[in-house]
Amino acid sequence: MGVPKKRTSRQKRDQRRASNFTIVTPNVQKCPKCSEPVLPHRACPACGEYKGRVVQKGAED
Ligand SMILES: [Zn+2]
């Protein structure tokens, strides 16, 4: 079995962990109807519109 020869230093350990830490930036777009911020491929949370038609029930004003 492979066993590490040397203990990984705090710096090296934290560098390794930091390389996997990425902030996922949501590419927020604006709804063409009500200009609310909406995520792509999602219906608008305010007016419920997606691809030019209302998808969500009761979301329309
Ligand atoms: Zn909208």
N, CA, C, O and the ligand as a Tripos MOL2 file, in Angstrom:
@<TRIPOS>MOLECULE
protein
  245   243    62     0     0
PROTEIN
NO_CHARGES

@<TRIPOS>ATOM
      1 N           0.8450   -1.2020    0.0000 N.3       1 MET1
      2 CA          0.0000    0.0000    0.0000 C.3       1 MET1
      3 C           0.8800    1.2520    0.0000 C.2       1 MET1
      4 O           1.8850    1.3370    0.7050 O.2       1 MET1
      5 N           0.4710    2.1900   -0.7980 N.am      2 GLY2
      6 CA          1.2230    3.4370   -0.8400 C.3       2 GLY2
      7 C           0.9640    4.2940    0.3890 C.2       2 GLY2
      8 O          -0.1740    4.6300    0.7160 O.2       2 GLY2
      9 N           2.0340    4.6280    1.0440 N.am      3 VAL3
     10 CA          1.9380    5.4490    2.2620 C.3       3 VAL3
     11 C           2.7640    6.7130    2.0510 C.2       3 VAL3
     12 O           3.9020    6.6240    1.5900 O.2       3 VAL3
     13 N           2.2270    7.8760    2.3710 N.am      4 PRO4
     14 CA          3.0190    9.1040    2.2040 C.3       4 PRO4
     15 C           4.2630    9.1000    3.0870 C.2       4 PRO4
     16 O           4.2140    8.7690    4.2710 O.2       4 PRO4
     17 N           5.3810    9.4810    2.4650 N.am      5 LYS5
     18 CA          6.6720    9.4300    3.1710 C.3       5 LYS5
     19 C           6.8030   10.5970    4.1400 C.2       5 LYS5
     20 O           7.3370   10.4720    5.2420 O.2       5 LYS5
     21 N           6.2870   11.7500    3.6770 N.am      6 LYS6
     22 CA          6.4060   12.9590    4.4950 C.3       6 LYS6
     23 C           5.0080   13.5180    4.7590 C.2       6 LYS6
     24 O           4.1090   13.4180    3.9240 O.2       6 LYS6
     25 N           4.8580   14.0900    5.9040 N.am      7 ARG7
     26 CA          3.6060   14.7640    6.2300 C.3       7 ARG7
     27 C           3.4890   16.0100    5.3590 C.2       7 ARG7
     28 O           4.4360   16.7860    5.2330 O.2       7 ARG7
     29 N           2.2930   16.1900    4.7510 N.am      8 THR8
     30 CA          2.0760   17.3740    3.9200 C.3       8 THR8
     31 C           1.9690   18.6090    4.8180 C.2       8 THR8
     32 O           1.2040   18.6370    5.7820 O.2       8 THR8
     33 N           2.7520   19.6160    4.4720 N.am      9 SER9
     34 CA          2.7510   20.8370    5.2710 C.3       9 SER9
     35 C           1.4130   21.5620    5.1580 C.2       9 SER9
     36 O           0.6580   21.3740    4.2040 O.2       9 SER9
     37 N           1.1480   22.3830    6.1460 N.am     10 ARG10
     38 CA         -0.1160   23.1290    6.1370 C.3      10 ARG10
     39 C          -0.2420   23.9570    4.8680 C.2      10 ARG10
     40 O          -1.3230   24.0740    4.2920 O.2      10 ARG10
     41 N           0.8910   24.5350    4.4370 N.am     11 GLN11
     42 CA          0.8620   25.3780    3.2420 C.3      11 GLN11
     43 C           0.4690   24.5540    2.0200 C.2      11 GLN11
     44 O          -0.4230   24.9370    1.2630 O.2      11 GLN11
     45 N           1.1420   23.4200    1.8340 N.am     12 LYS12
     46 CA          0.8540   22.5780    0.6630 C.3      12 LYS12
     47 C          -0.5670   22.0230    0.7240 C.2      12 LYS12
     48 O          -1.2620   21.9730   -0.2920 O.2      12 LYS12
     49 N          -0.9940   21.6100    1.9010 N.am     13 ARG13
     50 CA         -2.3510   21.0860    2.0650 C.3      13 ARG13
     51 C          -3.3840   22.1520    1.7050 C.2      13 ARG13
     52 O          -4.3450   21.8880    0.9820 O.2      13 ARG13
     53 N          -3.1640   23.3600    2.2250 N.am     14 ASP14
     54 CA         -4.1280   24.4330    1.9850 C.3      14 ASP14
     55 C          -4.0850   24.9140    0.5400 C.2      14 ASP14
     56 O          -5.1050   25.3310   -0.0080 O.2      14 ASP14
     57 N          -2.9080   24.8590   -0.0780 N.am     15 GLN15
     58 CA         -2.8140   25.2240   -1.4960 C.3      15 GLN15
     59 C          -3.6210   24.2480   -2.3480 C.2      15 GLN15
     60 O          -4.3020   24.6440   -3.2940 O.2      15 GLN15
     61 N          -3.5330   22.9680   -1.9950 N.am     16 ARG16
     62 CA         -4.2720   21.9570   -2.7350 C.3      16 ARG16
     63 C          -5.7730   22.1760   -2.5950 C.2      16 ARG16
     64 O          -6.5190   22.1140   -3.5720 O.2      16 ARG16
     65 N          -6.1990   22.4320   -1.3660 N.am     17 ARG17
     66 CA         -7.6370   22.6450   -1.1300 C.3      17 ARG17
     67 C          -8.1280   23.9300   -1.7670 C.2      17 ARG17
     68 O          -9.2600   24.0050   -2.2460 O.2      17 ARG17
     69 N          -7.2700   24.9430   -1.7720 N.am     18 ALA18
     70 CA         -7.6740   26.2370   -2.3320 C.3      18 ALA18
     71 C          -7.8400   26.1490   -3.8430 C.2      18 ALA18
     72 O          -8.6320   26.8950   -4.4190 O.2      18 ALA18
     73 N          -7.0990   25.2390   -4.5000 N.am     19 SER19
     74 CA         -7.1870   25.1300   -5.9560 C.3      19 SER19
     75 C          -8.5370   24.5760   -6.3770 C.2      19 SER19
     76 O          -8.9930   24.8170   -7.4950 O.2      19 SER19
     77 N          -9.1910   23.8150   -5.4600 N.am     20 ASN20
     78 CA        -10.4950   23.2370   -5.7910 C.3      20 ASN20
     79 C         -11.6410   24.1490   -5.3860 C.2      20 ASN20
     80 O         -12.8040   23.8730   -5.6840 O.2      20 ASN20
     81 N         -11.3010   25.2470   -4.6990 N.am     21 PHE21
     82 CA        -12.3420   26.1540   -4.2360 C.3      21 PHE21
     83 C         -12.5910   27.2110   -5.2950 C.2      21 PHE21
     84 O         -11.7510   28.0800   -5.5320 O.2      21 PHE21
     85 N         -13.7430   27.1310   -5.9260 N.am     22 THR22
     86 CA        -14.0910   28.1260   -6.9360 C.3      22 THR22
     87 C         -15.4950   28.6410   -6.6480 C.2      22 THR22
     88 O         -16.4020   27.8690   -6.3360 O.2      22 THR22
     89 N         -15.6570   29.9110   -6.7520 N.am     23 ILE23
     90 CA        -16.9680   30.5180   -6.5780 C.3      23 ILE23
     91 C         -17.6990   30.4240   -7.9140 C.2      23 ILE23
     92 O         -17.2640   30.9940   -8.9140 O.2      23 ILE23
     93 N         -18.7860   29.7160   -7.9160 N.am     24 VAL24
     94 CA        -19.5700   29.5570   -9.1400 C.3      24 VAL24
     95 C         -20.3700   30.8350   -9.3630 C.2      24 VAL24
     96 O         -21.2630   31.1770   -8.5870 O.2      24 VAL24
     97 N         -20.0310   31.5200  -10.4270 N.am     25 THR25
     98 CA        -20.7080   32.7820  -10.7100 C.3      25 THR25
     99 C         -21.9580   32.4980  -11.5290 C.2      25 THR25
    100 O         -21.8450   32.0330  -12.6630 O.2      25 THR25
    101 N         -23.1350   32.7590  -10.9970 N.am     26 PRO26
    102 CA        -24.3390   32.5590  -11.7950 C.3      26 PRO26
    103 C         -24.4700   33.6540  -12.8510 C.2      26 PRO26
    104 O         -24.4760   34.8420  -12.5310 O.2      26 PRO26
    105 N         -24.5720   33.2400  -14.1040 N.am     27 ASN27
    106 CA        -24.6990   34.2360  -15.1700 C.3      27 ASN27
    107 C         -26.1540   34.6830  -15.2580 C.2      27 ASN27
    108 O         -26.9730   34.1360  -15.9960 O.2      27 ASN27
    109 N         -26.4190   35.7070  -14.4610 N.am     28 VAL28
    110 CA        -27.7910   36.1980  -14.3430 C.3      28 VAL28
    111 C         -28.1180   37.0740  -15.5390 C.2      28 VAL28
    112 O         -27.3420   37.9500  -15.9190 O.2      28 VAL28
    113 N         -29.2680   36.8240  -16.1180 N.am     29 GLN29
    114 CA        -29.7440   37.6380  -17.2200 C.3      29 GLN29
    115 C         -31.0430   38.3140  -16.8090 C.2      29 GLN29
    116 O         -31.6110   38.0260  -15.7560 O.2      29 GLN29
    117 N         -31.4930   39.2140  -17.6630 N.am     30 LYS30
    118 CA        -32.7180   39.9350  -17.3470 C.3      30 LYS30
    119 C         -33.8860   39.3730  -18.1380 C.2      30 LYS30
    120 O         -33.7620   39.0090  -19.3070 O.2      30 LYS30
    121 N         -35.0290   39.3140  -17.4550 N.am     31 CYS31
    122 CA        -36.2410   38.8490  -18.1150 C.3      31 CYS31
    123 C         -36.6510   39.8640  -19.1750 C.2      31 CYS31
    124 O         -36.7110   41.0590  -18.8870 O.2      31 CYS31
    125 N         -36.9380   39.4090  -20.4030 N.am     32 PRO32
    126 CA        -37.3200   40.3560  -21.4510 C.3      32 PRO32
    127 C         -38.6720   41.0120  -21.1970 C.2      32 PRO32
    128 O         -38.9710   42.0670  -21.7560 O.2      32 PRO32
    129 N         -39.4880   40.3840  -20.3530 N.am     33 LYS33
    130 CA        -40.8280   40.8980  -20.1090 C.3      33 LYS33
    131 C         -40.8390   41.9060  -18.9530 C.2      33 LYS33
    132 O         -41.3070   43.0340  -19.1090 O.2      33 LYS33
    133 N         -40.3150   41.4850  -17.7870 N.am     34 CYS34
    134 CA        -40.4040   42.3420  -16.6130 C.3      34 CYS34
    135 C         -39.0360   42.8110  -16.1310 C.2      34 CYS34
    136 O         -38.9390   43.4850  -15.1060 O.2      34 CYS34
    137 N         -37.9830   42.4600  -16.8590 N.am     35 SER35
    138 CA        -36.6000   42.8520  -16.5600 C.3      35 SER35
    139 C         -36.1550   42.4740  -15.1550 C.2      35 SER35
    140 O         -35.3320   43.1590  -14.5470 O.2      35 SER35
    141 N         -36.7070   41.3770  -14.6460 N.am     36 GLU36
    142 CA        -36.2410   40.8210  -13.3700 C.3      36 GLU36
    143 C         -35.0170   39.9470  -13.6350 C.2      36 GLU36
    144 O         -34.9150   39.3620  -14.7140 O.2      36 GLU36
    145 N         -34.1020   39.8410  -12.7020 N.am     37 PRO37
    146 CA        -32.9500   38.9520  -12.9150 C.3      37 PRO37
    147 C         -33.3740   37.4870  -12.9290 C.2      37 PRO37
    148 O         -33.9930   37.0000  -11.9820 O.2      37 PRO37
    149 N         -33.0350   36.7940  -14.0120 N.am     38 VAL38
    150 CA        -33.4140   35.3850  -14.1560 C.3      38 VAL38
    151 C         -32.1960   34.5680  -14.5580 C.2      38 VAL38
    152 O         -31.2980   35.0630  -15.2390 O.2      38 VAL38
    153 N         -32.1790   33.3140  -14.1300 N.am     39 LEU39
    154 CA        -31.1200   32.3980  -14.5270 C.3      39 LEU39
    155 C         -31.4650   31.8050  -15.8850 C.2      39 LEU39
    156 O         -32.6430   31.6070  -16.1850 O.2      39 LEU39
    157 N         -30.4520   31.5130  -16.7220 N.am     40 PRO40
    158 CA        -30.7410   30.9290  -18.0280 C.3      40 PRO40
    159 C         -31.3760   29.5430  -17.9020 C.2      40 PRO40
    160 O         -31.0690   28.7910  -16.9770 O.2      40 PRO40
    161 N         -32.2470   29.2230  -18.8260 N.am     41 HIS41
    162 CA        -32.9920   27.9600  -18.8900 C.3      41 HIS41
    163 C         -33.9300   27.7790  -17.6970 C.2      41 HIS41
    164 O         -34.2920   26.6600  -17.3300 O.2      41 HIS41
    165 N         -34.3140   28.9190  -17.0990 N.am     42 ARG42
    166 CA        -35.2700   28.8740  -15.9970 C.3      42 ARG42
    167 C         -36.3970   29.8650  -16.2990 C.2      42 ARG42
    168 O         -36.1760   30.9110  -16.9080 O.2      42 ARG42
    169 N         -37.5930   29.5160  -15.8640 N.am     43 ALA43
    170 CA        -38.7020   30.4510  -16.0060 C.3      43 ALA43
    171 C         -38.4940   31.6190  -15.0530 C.2      43 ALA43
    172 O         -37.8920   31.4640  -13.9900 O.2      43 ALA43
    173 N         -38.9900   32.7780  -15.4340 N.am     44 CYS44
    174 CA        -38.8290   33.9780  -14.6150 C.3      44 CYS44
    175 C         -39.5880   33.8040  -13.2940 C.2      44 CYS44
    176 O         -40.7600   33.4300  -13.3100 O.2      44 CYS44
    177 N         -38.9430   34.0660  -12.1580 N.am     45 PRO45
    178 CA        -39.6340   33.8890  -10.8770 C.3      45 PRO45
    179 C         -40.7240   34.9330  -10.6310 C.2      45 PRO45
    180 O         -41.6290   34.7130   -9.8250 O.2      45 PRO45
    181 N         -40.6380   36.0510  -11.3150 N.am     46 ALA46
    182 CA        -41.6020   37.1290  -11.0780 C.3      46 ALA46
    183 C         -42.8600   36.9510  -11.9280 C.2      46 ALA46
    184 O         -43.9750   36.9770  -11.4070 O.2      46 ALA46
    185 N         -42.6740   36.7680  -13.2520 N.am     47 CYS47
    186 CA        -43.8430   36.6830  -14.1270 C.3      47 CYS47
    187 C         -44.0520   35.2620  -14.6630 C.2      47 CYS47
    188 O         -45.0570   35.0000  -15.3240 O.2      47 CYS47
    189 N         -43.1270   34.3480  -14.3900 N.am     48 GLY48
    190 CA        -43.3000   32.9490  -14.7870 C.3      48 GLY48
    191 C         -43.1870   32.7130  -16.2710 C.2      48 GLY48
    192 O         -43.6640   31.6940  -16.7720 O.2      48 GLY48
    193 N         -42.5650   33.6330  -16.9880 N.am     49 GLU49
    194 CA        -42.4940   33.4940  -18.4300 C.3      49 GLU49
    195 C         -41.1930   32.8230  -18.8520 C.2      49 GLU49
    196 O         -40.1260   33.0960  -18.3040 O.2      49 GLU49
    197 N         -41.3060   31.9570  -19.8170 N.am     50 TYR50
    198 CA        -40.1400   31.3010  -20.3940 C.3      50 TYR50
    199 C         -40.3970   31.0350  -21.8640 C.2      50 TYR50
    200 O         -41.4300   30.4730  -22.2260 O.2      50 TYR50
    201 N         -39.4620   31.4340  -22.7100 N.am     51 LYS51
    202 CA        -39.5520   31.2790  -24.1700 C.3      51 LYS51
    203 C         -40.8310   31.9280  -24.7150 C.2      51 LYS51
    204 O         -41.4950   31.3700  -25.5890 O.2      51 LYS51
    205 N         -41.1570   33.0850  -24.1990 N.am     52 GLY52
    206 CA        -42.2620   33.8600  -24.7420 C.3      52 GLY52
    207 C         -43.6360   33.4400  -24.2800 C.2      52 GLY52
    208 O         -44.6330   33.9740  -24.7660 O.2      52 GLY52
    209 N         -43.7240   32.4770  -23.3330 N.am     53 ARG53
    210 CA        -45.0390   32.1090  -22.8360 C.3      53 ARG53
    211 C         -44.9620   31.8420  -21.3330 C.2      53 ARG53
    212 O         -43.9010   31.5210  -20.7980 O.2      53 ARG53
    213 N         -46.1150   31.9820  -20.6620 N.am     54 VAL54
    214 CA        -46.1700   31.8120  -19.2250 C.3      54 VAL54
    215 C         -46.1810   30.3120  -18.8940 C.2      54 VAL54
    216 O         -47.0680   29.5770  -19.3280 O.2      54 VAL54
    217 N         -45.2100   29.8870  -18.1440 N.am     55 VAL55
    218 CA        -45.0580   28.4700  -17.8180 C.3      55 VAL55
    219 C         -45.6360   28.1810  -16.4330 C.2      55 VAL55
    220 O         -46.3620   27.2060  -16.2390 O.2      55 VAL55
    221 N         -45.3010   29.0450  -15.4760 N.am     56 GLN56
    222 CA        -45.7390   28.8120  -14.1120 C.3      56 GLN56
    223 C         -47.1730   29.2720  -13.9290 C.2      56 GLN56
    224 O         -47.5870   30.2990  -14.4670 O.2      56 GLN56
    225 N         -47.9250   28.4940  -13.1590 N.am     57 LYS57
    226 CA        -49.3250   28.8420  -12.8990 C.3      57 LYS57
    227 C         -49.4140   29.8640  -11.7720 C.2      57 LYS57
    228 O         -48.7500   29.7490  -10.7420 O.2      57 LYS57
    229 N         -50.2600   30.8680  -12.0030 N.am     58 GLY58
    230 CA        -50.5020   31.8670  -10.9680 C.3      58 GLY58
    231 C         -49.3710   32.8380  -10.7530 C.2      58 GLY58
    232 O         -49.4080   33.6420   -9.8220 O.2      58 GLY58
    233 N         -48.3410   32.7730  -11.6200 N.am     59 ALA59
    234 CA        -47.2120   33.6740  -11.4520 C.3      59 ALA59
    235 C         -47.4320   35.0010  -12.1690 C.2      59 ALA59
    236 O         -46.7730   36.0000  -11.8800 O.2      59 ALA59
    237 N         -48.3710   34.9860  -13.1080 N.am     60 GLU60
    238 CA        -48.6270   36.2100  -13.8620 C.3      60 GLU60
    239 C         -49.3590   37.2270  -12.9940 C.2      60 GLU60
    240 O         -50.1680   36.8740  -12.1350 O.2      60 GLU60
    241 N         -49.0560   38.4860  -13.2400 N.am     61 ASP61
    242 CA        -49.6440   39.5650  -12.4360 C.3      61 ASP61
    243 C         -51.1500   39.6820  -12.6960 C.2      61 ASP61
    244 O         -51.8130   40.5360  -12.1080 O.2      61 ASP61
    245 ZN        -40.3330   38.1340  -15.9340 Zn       62 ZN62
@<TRIPOS>BOND
     1     1     2 1
     2     2     3 1
     3     3     4 2
     4     3     5 am
     5     5     6 1
     6     6     7 1
     7     7     8 2
     8     7     9 am
     9     9    10 1
    10    10    11 1
    11    11    12 2
    12    11    13 am
    13    13    14 1
    14    14    15 1
    15    15    16 2
    16    15    17 am
    17    17    18 1
    18    18    19 1
    19    19    20 2
    20    19    21 am
    21    21    22 1
    22    22    23 1
    23    23    24 2
    24    23    25 am
    25    25    26 1
    26    26    27 1
    27    27    28 2
    28    27    29 am
    29    29    30 1
    30    30    31 1
    31    31    32 2
    32    31    33 am
    33    33    34 1
    34    34    35 1
    35    35    36 2
    36    35    37 am
    37    37    38 1
    38    38    39 1
    39    39    40 2
    40    39    41 am
    41    41    42 1
    42    42    43 1
    43    43    44 2
    44    43    45 am
    45    45    46 1
    46    46    47 1
    47    47    48 2
    48    47    49 am
    49    49    50 1
    50    50    51 1
    51    51    52 2
    52    51    53 am
    53    53    54 1
    54    54    55 1
    55    55    56 2
    56    55    57 am
    57    57    58 1
    58    58    59 1
    59    59    60 2
    60    59    61 am
    61    61    62 1
    62    62    63 1
    63    63    64 2
    64    63    65 am
    65    65    66 1
    66    66    67 1
    67    67    68 2
    68    67    69 am
    69    69    70 1
    70    70    71 1
    71    71    72 2
    72    71    73 am
    73    73    74 1
    74    74    75 1
    75    75    76 2
    76    75    77 am
    77    77    78 1
    78    78    79 1
    79    79    80 2
    80    79    81 am
    81    81    82 1
    82    82    83 1
    83    83    84 2
    84    83    85 am
    85    85    86 1
    86    86    87 1
    87    87    88 2
    88    87    89 am
    89    89    90 1
    90    90    91 1
    91    91    92 2
    92    91    93 am
    93    93    94 1
    94    94    95 1
    95    95    96 2
    96    95    97 am
    97    97    98 1
    98    98    99 1
    99    99   100 2
   100    99   101 am
   101   101   102 1
   102   102   103 1
   103   103   104 2
   104   103   105 am
   105   105   106 1
   106   106   107 1
   107   107   108 2
   108   107   109 am
   109   109   110 1
   110   110   111 1
   111   111   112 2
   112   111   113 am
   113   113   114 1
   114   114   115 1
   115   115   116 2
   116   115   117 am
   117   117   118 1
   118   118   119 1
   119   119   120 2
   120   119   121 am
   121   121   122 1
   122   122   123 1
   123   123   124 2
   124   123   125 am
   125   125   126 1
   126   126   127 1
   127   127   128 2
   128   127   129 am
   129   129   130 1
   130   130   131 1
   131   131   132 2
   132   131   133 am
   133   133   134 1
   134   134   135 1
   135   135   136 2
   136   135   137 am
   137   137   138 1
   138   138   139 1
   139   139   140 2
   140   139   141 am
   141   141   142 1
   142   142   143 1
   143   143   144 2
   144   143   145 am
   145   145   146 1
   146   146   147 1
   147   147   148 2
   148   147   149 am
   149   149   150 1
   150   150   151 1
   151   151   152 2
   152   151   153 am
   153   153   154 1
   154   154   155 1
   155   155   156 2
   156   155   157 am
   157   157   158 1
   158   158   159 1
   159   159   160 2
   160   159   161 am
   161   161   162 1
   162   162   163 1
   163   163   164 2
   164   163   165 am
   165   165   166 1
   166   166   167 1
   167   167   168 2
   168   167   169 am
   169   169   170 1
   170   170   171 1
   171   171   172 2
   172   171   173 am
   173   173   174 1
   174   174   175 1
   175   175   176 2
   176   175   177 am
   177   177   178 1
   178   178   179 1
   179   179   180 2
   180   179   181 am
   181   181   182 1
   182   182   183 1
   183   183   184 2
   184   183   185 am
   185   185   186 1
   186   186   187 1
   187   187   188 2
   188   187   189 am
   189   189   190 1
   190   190   191 1
   191   191   192 2
   192   191   193 am
   193   193   194 1
   194   194   195 1
   195   195   196 2
   196   195   197 am
   197   197   198 1
   198   198   199 1
   199   199   200 2
   200   199   201 am
   201   201   202 1
   202   202   203 1
   203   203   204 2
   204   203   205 am
   205   205   206 1
   206   206   207 1
   207   207   208 2
   208   207   209 am
   209   209   210 1
   210   210   211 1
   211   211   212 2
   212   211   213 am
   213   213   214 1
   214   214   215 1
   215   215   216 2
   216   215   217 am
   217   217   218 1
   218   218   219 1
   219   219   220 2
   220   219   221 am
   221   221   222 1
   222   222   223 1
   223   223   224 2
   224   223   225 am
   225   225   226 1
   226   226   227 1
   227   227   228 2
   228   227   229 am
   229   229   230 1
   230   230   231 1
   231   231   232 2
   232   231   233 am
   233   233   234 1
   234   234   235 1
   235   235   236 2
   236   235   237 am
   237   237   238 1
   238   238   239 1
   239   239   240 2
   240   239   241 am
   241   241   242 1
   242   242   243 1
   243   243   244 2
@<TRIPOS>SUBSTRUCTURE
     1 MET1         2 RESIDUE 1 A MET
     2 GLY2         6 RESIDUE 1 A GLY
     3 VAL3        10 RESIDUE 1 A VAL
     4 PRO4        14 RESIDUE 1 A PRO
     5 LYS5        18 RESIDUE 1 A LYS
     6 LYS6        22 RESIDUE 1 A LYS
     7 ARG7        26 RESIDUE 1 A ARG
     8 THR8        30 RESIDUE 1 A THR
     9 SER9        34 RESIDUE 1 A SER
    10 ARG10       38 RESIDUE 1 A ARG
    11 GLN11       42 RESIDUE 1 A GLN
    12 LYS12       46 RESIDUE 1 A LYS
    13 ARG13       50 RESIDUE 1 A ARG
    14 ASP14       54 RESIDUE 1 A ASP
    15 GLN15       58 RESIDUE 1 A GLN
    16 ARG16       62 RESIDUE 1 A ARG
    17 ARG17       66 RESIDUE 1 A ARG
    18 ALA18       70 RESIDUE 1 A ALA
    19 SER19       74 RESIDUE 1 A SER
    20 ASN20       78 RESIDUE 1 A ASN
    21 PHE21       82 RESIDUE 1 A PHE
    22 THR22       86 RESIDUE 1 A THR
    23 ILE23       90 RESIDUE 1 A ILE
    24 VAL24       94 RESIDUE 1 A VAL
    25 THR25       98 RESIDUE 1 A THR
    26 PRO26      102 RESIDUE 1 A PRO
    27 ASN27      106 RESIDUE 1 A ASN
    28 VAL28      110 RESIDUE 1 A VAL
    29 GLN29      114 RESIDUE 1 A GLN
    30 LYS30      118 RESIDUE 1 A LYS
    31 CYS31      122 RESIDUE 1 A CYS
    32 PRO32      126 RESIDUE 1 A PRO
    33 LYS33      130 RESIDUE 1 A LYS
    34 CYS34      134 RESIDUE 1 A CYS
    35 SER35      138 RESIDUE 1 A SER
    36 GLU36      142 RESIDUE 1 A GLU
    37 PRO37      146 RESIDUE 1 A PRO
    38 VAL38      150 RESIDUE 1 A VAL
    39 LEU39      154 RESIDUE 1 A LEU
    40 PRO40      158 RESIDUE 1 A PRO
    41 HIS41      162 RESIDUE 1 A HIS
    42 ARG42      166 RESIDUE 1 A ARG
    43 ALA43      170 RESIDUE 1 A ALA
    44 CYS44      174 RESIDUE 1 A CYS
    45 PRO45      178 RESIDUE 1 A PRO
    46 ALA46      182 RESIDUE 1 A ALA
    47 CYS47      186 RESIDUE 1 A CYS
    48 GLY48      190 RESIDUE 1 A GLY
    49 GLU49      194 RESIDUE 1 A GLU
    50 TYR50      198 RESIDUE 1 A TYR
    51 LYS51      202 RESIDUE 1 A LYS
    52 GLY52      206 RESIDUE 1 A GLY
    53 ARG53      210 RESIDUE 1 A ARG
    54 VAL54      214 RESIDUE 1 A VAL
    55 VAL55      218 RESIDUE 1 A VAL
    56 GLN56      222 RESIDUE 1 A GLN
    57 LYS57      226 RESIDUE 1 A LYS
    58 GLY58      230 RESIDUE 1 A GLY
    59 ALA59      234 RESIDUE 1 A ALA
    60 GLU60      238 RESIDUE 1 A GLU
    61 ASP61      242 RESIDUE 1 A ASP
    62 ZN62       245 GROUP 0 **** ****
